[in-house]
Amino acid sequence: MDDYTELLELLVKVKSSNSLIDSFKINFLEFYQEGITEDVITNLSVTGFDEADDSETLQYIQNQFKELKIKFYDSDIGHITNCCDLDDVQKSC
């Protein structure tokens, strides 16, 4: 995640074209959908996790996107959230 944050900061500083930033977003989404479950397990303190209440997970994911400081569609964030295996998160507690 840190690499993506640093790369985006560089792209914004050099005033990259929208197509380059769009390409970055696509690449980031592909990367993050593969690693979201592990990211949540590693970085989110989940205790007493109830799979019916994934609001803590959603908030964590939204904060990760805010860290990048570019606009993602709600559907992008929703897709990544759906890629998170809540069963695996629950088993890790």
Long-range contacts (C-beta under 8 A, 24 or more apart in sequence): 1-39, 1-64, 1-67, 4-28, 4-31, 4-68, 5-67, 5-68, 8-68, 8-69, 8-70, 12-69, 12-70, 21-70, 25-70, 25-72, 25-76, 28-68, 29-76, 29-79, 29-80, 32-64, 32-80, 32-83, 33-79, 33-80, 33-83, 34-83, 36-61, 36-80, 36-81, 36-83, 36-84, 37-83, 37-84, 37-85, 37-88, 37-89, 39-64, 40-84, 40-89, 41-88, 41-89, 41-92, 44-89, 46-89, 46-90, 46-92, 46-93, 47-93, 48-93, 49-86, 49-89, 49-90, 49-93, 51-86, 51-87, 51-90, 54-81, 54-84, 54-86, 57-81, 57-84, 57-86, 57-89
